[in-house]
């Protein structure tokens, strides 16, 4: 059984027991969170598609930890002008454990 769920503006295909990296969520490590924006449910070939959400479907999850992603280097240059600019960025993420899927 898997579901397509909208978490913090992004869509993820998740199954029970899976760990997912999402954008930073509010809450502390060990807190329980609930996602109710379920877009699709596939239960052994029986597919339910929401319009736009599947009614009554929700996902119970637990925040495992907060972390930061790999550094991304942004480099800008304009040729023949002597302009160069370098900037770095690390995205803040949350690791979430999917505990239970209710349809």
Secondary structure, DSSP 4 states (H G I P E B T S, - for coil): -EEEEEETTEEEEEETT-EEEEE--SS-TT-EEEE--EEEEEETTEEEE-SSS-TT-EEEEEEEEEEEEEEEEEEEEETTTTEEEEEEEEEEEEEEEEEEEE-
